[in-house]
């Protein structure tokens, strides 16, 4: 069958199916039994997964000339392909907003990632959310989020991406606040929404700034000739930086908000108030990588601006280290995974930041770019596995804290094995998938700067330590007194765990091959032996330390905490970032700035206006009899007025 006929149909159905499920379940879901509502969501997303795999297979392996070309040196170049693109709004002849479906290597990969994780979450939720009030509403919100995220990654232009970017934010708000009767969930949803909206303001300004000079929103136009984009700015600068640098940094600020980079990271840990499957879908595998995807989508432009990529790398490196340290001191297992997510997303950001040398040059053949996309794929699988494993644990013991767990390997063997695979993958132990992608990032970091390589190696060691600290405290530490005997989750929850564990075992061996993405630059994946061996040794040492401290109940953790009480307290309280924000917003902005302004407005401005109104009212009341309607009064006033005027005239004449 002709590819131009089948692809548009599949592409349209991938977007229409979750949108239909959202509308159908949102409107009529309350009339449906729980299992029927779940069936719509599961079957719909399963269908989208099949279609996404078909599209990705056709794009990567179909051999169609529309998707690839062979260069003079025999290298196979993957070409971007616009499946459909329809004009929605037109401002000028060139500056138009279109809605379409854009296919290239990273969007094809993201289609598979999103539909895979979303399908697993839909199926898992059948058991996890069983009996919950608002079950149908939950599945409607899941469908809305899936539609929004799919629309984001296939956007043909940056404004379409922004539209779906905001829709993803709205979906996240609804899912985080699903338990709307809990004040903590309501507060977390508002916090996530407000923080990301501030970041999205920067994103919008960056879009407008970029489009003002380039007269286009289109990704293909922006990426195909980045030199022309730079030339279109005419060398304009602001505060010592080029306009293009400012535009790219502002666009990245939007990514900082979505991907929870410092200092806009504070919303993600609190977002764990939502249902655990939501955490797996939104805050581990899909929405939080939107910022990484945004930078990758505009990577040809970021290649031109070294200052912007340095900013990305530094912010990412600081965030990765901070989140890893905080994860070592958390009690809530979902918050450990939340800070782990922040750290791993920062790994991807660092990888993108170190990929460019400016002026269109890439570091080490663009290794950082490919490493970031590779880690995005592998991380999505094993982090979703870890979150869903945490959900199975919470489902069994009815608590988020590891203090209510311990020795669960004896009661929950499936959860134990799958969770261990996730821990090994994120720790970077071969042959699990995280080893391959993490090694690529470390290689890119060392190629850019030895200091950055050492820094990220330390973060990787901390990752192995805190994940196995969590693993031992859950599955090996002494048994607490359970109210009832824990057991593995039902089949609907266990199947996604087993599937994601299997993918985490083999995903590192997926042959990405050698293909040119932009500007005839070949991106490839390969292992650096020295870095790989050293990183594995360091990871094993970190795991060994965690084993000594946490495999069996002992006094070492208490001694360690007593030796550095300040560090523990600061890390446990997230280095008081929330308190800092509360101080700035309440003490400085509200009490120090807003309250005095409000007092001035209320007592000075309003008081002055009220004074004018009082005087006018009194004067009007005093002279009200001048308009009484009595003829005698009018004649008397006329005579008195005439006499006064006559008297004044005589005095003037005599003078």
C-alpha positions, 0 to 999 in steps of 0.5 A: 500500500502507498505510504502516502495513503497509510501514514496520514491515516495512522498518524491521525488515528494516533491523535484522534483515539485518545481525544475521543476517549477523553471526550467519551469518558469525560461526558458519558463515563459516569454512566459506564461500569468501571471495567467498561471505562477502563476497557475503552482506555486500555484498548484505545491506547493499545491500538495507538501503541500498535500504530506508533510501532508501525509508523516507527518501523516504517520510518526506520526500516521501511526503506522508502525514499521519502525517509532516507537518502544515501550520501556520497560516503555511503552513510544512510541519512534519515530525512524528516517527513511531514505527514500532514500540515494544515494552516490554522492561523496566518499572520503574514505570508510566511508567519503562519500557525499550522497543525500537523504531524512531523516525523523524524528520528526523535519524534518516531522514538517518542511516539513509541515511548509515550504509547508504550508507557501510557498503555502500561499505565492504563493496564496497571491502573485497572488494578491499582485504581480499582474501587476508587471514586472517580475511576472513569474521570481518571481514565478520561484524564489519562487519555487527555494527557496522552493526546496532549503529549502525542500532539506535542512530540509530532508538532510541525512548528514551535507554536503547535508545540506550545499549544500542546505544551500548555495542554500537557500542563493542564492535564498534569494539573488535573491528574496531580489533583485527582484526589481533590478532597485532600488539601495536599493534592490540591496544593501540589496541583496548584504548585505544579501549575503555577511554577510551570506557568512562570517557566512557560512565560519565558518559553512564549517570549522566546518563541515570539522573539525567535519568530519576530526575526525569522518570520517563521514557526516551522521546525523544518525551516528553522533546522534546515538552515540555522545559519540563515536564522542567525543571519536574520537577527542582523547581529542584534544584541542585548546586554552583551548576548545575541538576540538568538542566545536570548531567544534560545535561553528563554525557550530553554526556561520553558524546558526547565519548568517542565523538566524540573531543573533548578530553581524550578524543580520544587513542584515535582516532589510534591506532585507525588500526591497524585496516584502512583500510575500518574507519577509513572506516566507523567513524572518519570517517562513522558511529561518531564522529558518534554524539556529535553525534547524541546532542546533536542528539537531545536538542537541545530540552533543551539549548536550555533550558540555556545553560551546557551549550551553552556548554560544548559550544561551548568544548570543540568550538572548542578541539578543532577548533583543536588537531586542525587544528594537529596534522594539519599535522605528521603523516607517516602519511596515516591519522593526518592524516585521523584528526585531520582527523576530530576537527577536523570533528566538533568543527565539528559540536559547535560548531555545536550549541553556538552554536545555543542562547541558553538558556531555549528560545531559539535563535540565528539561527532555529536555524541552528547545529542545521541546519548541524551536521546538514548538515555531518554528512551532507556530511562523512560522504561526503567523509571516507569518500572520503578514507579509502578513497582513502588505502586505495587509496594504501596498497594500491598502495605498502604504506606509510602514510607520505607519505615513501613516496609522491609523483608518484602522480597519474601512476600512479593517475589515478582515485585522484588525481581522487577524492582531489582532490575530497575535498580540495576538499570539506573545504577548503570550495571551491564548488561541492563539498558541504563549502563549503555546510555549512561556510559554515552553521557559520561563519554560526552561529558569527558570529551567536553570537559574532564571536570564535567566528566568527573562531576557526572561520574560522582552523580552516577555513583550517588545514583547507584547508592541511593537506589540500592539504599532504597532497595535494601530498606524495602526488600531486605531490612528487618520485617516490620509488623504488617497489619496483614500479609503483603502479596504481589499485585494482581495480574493487571499490575504485574504484567506491566512490571514484567514487560518493562523489566524485560525491556530494561534488560534488552533496550541497551542493545537496540541498534540505533545505527548510524544516521545523519540527522542535520547538516550532514553530521553523523551521530553514532553510539559506541562504548568507551572502554576506559570510561565504561569500566571505571563507571561500572567499578564506581557503581559497584563500589557505591552499591557495596557501600549501600549493601554494607549500610542497609542490607541488614538492620545495623547502627551504621546509618544512625552513626553516619547521620550523627556524624553529619547531622546538618548535611542530613537535615538539609538534604532531608528538607531538600536544602530548604528550597520550599522554605526559601520560596515561601520566605521570598513570596510571603515575607519579601514579596507579600509582606515587604512589597505587596502589603505596603503597596496595598496599604498605600492604595487603600489609605492614600489613594483610596483615602484621597478619592474618598475625601474628594467624594465626601467633600463633593457629597457635603457640598451637594447636600448643602446646595440641594435647596437651590434646585427645589422646584419652587418658583418663589425660591428661584425669584428670590435667588435671582434678585439676590444674585442680581443685587450682588452682581450690581453691587460688584459692578458699582464697586468696580466702577468707583474703583 
